[in-house]
């Protein structure tokens, strides 16, 4: 059986797309117009807001709340954390200003373009991501990533959510390879690493933010330089 790597699969948010950069751009926008938020370090706001995203995003994926409802609830949760309750209208206005700044700041993670350019002649490239189709395709397009990617599998389109093995199997079918011929790179230990393992795919944890390693798993903390990272991925 051929176990050589035929496909490298990536997560999107905070793996290829610099989600944290955009989040902080949105929060800085809110700080500029709110003296209460100015009293708190951006890192503190970022951690609070990221926790709110992590809490509400699964409900959006499951159809329990709409994206609009989640954005309002996140803003209310953020401002309440810093002792400033918001009405629904105030939260909607803040969410709109945040989102405008978030979208304007969209960019790829450092090293992504060079890595994809290096990998593309050698293997197929896939993306598996949990979100809405429009949101994720816009990120890929705005960051100039679409042309480098062979297969994009989005939870909204296929009806399965990482870490469900089914979403990984769909990607493998579209990439035309078996699980033993693929490697998965992602920033989420639970969703990407354990999800890939559950589907029989070799995982690499992209630990950008220096989190504790739960075990002696394959881990990288950068995508640069391209040749060295590619060599690691292709020799697993």
Secondary structure, DSSP 8 states (H G I E B T S, - for coil): ---S--EEEE-SBTTTB-HHHHHHHHHHHHHHT-HHHHTS-HHHHHHHHHHHHHHHHHHHHTTSS-HHHHHHHHHHHHHHHTT----HHHHHHHHHHHHHHHHHT--B-TTHHHHHHHHHTTSEEEEEE-S-HHHHHHHHHHTT-GGG-SEEEEHHHHS--TT-HHHHHHHHHHHT--GGGEEEEES-IIIIIHHHHHTT-EEEEE-TT----SSS--EES---SHHHHHHHHHT-
